[in-house]
Amino acid sequence: MLNRNEQSAITLAGDGSAPPGNSGISTAPPPVTQQDTMRDSATEWIQSAMQTSKQMHCNEDFRREVAKRLF
């Protein structure tokens, strides 16, 4: 039999509303937020820009093509 302190500790860990065998703690990932979407878009853009920069550094024809589009 549990004493009062042990019962309090169990009550604090979960409110008892969870089904048996489930602590009531969600293990599901948090929902995707707008900030996550923006971070992913920014990461993709940075990776693309870095790849383009590398190509321009290594390939003179590619650099000229990019320069024509920009200027």
WOKA-V348478 format. One record per pair of residues at least 12 apart in sequence whose ideal C-beta (glycine too) atoms are under 7 Angstrom apart, sorted by the first residue. I is the first residue (numbers start at 0). J is the second residue. If there is no record, write none. Layout:
i & j
I & J
I & J
This chain:
i & j
51 & 65
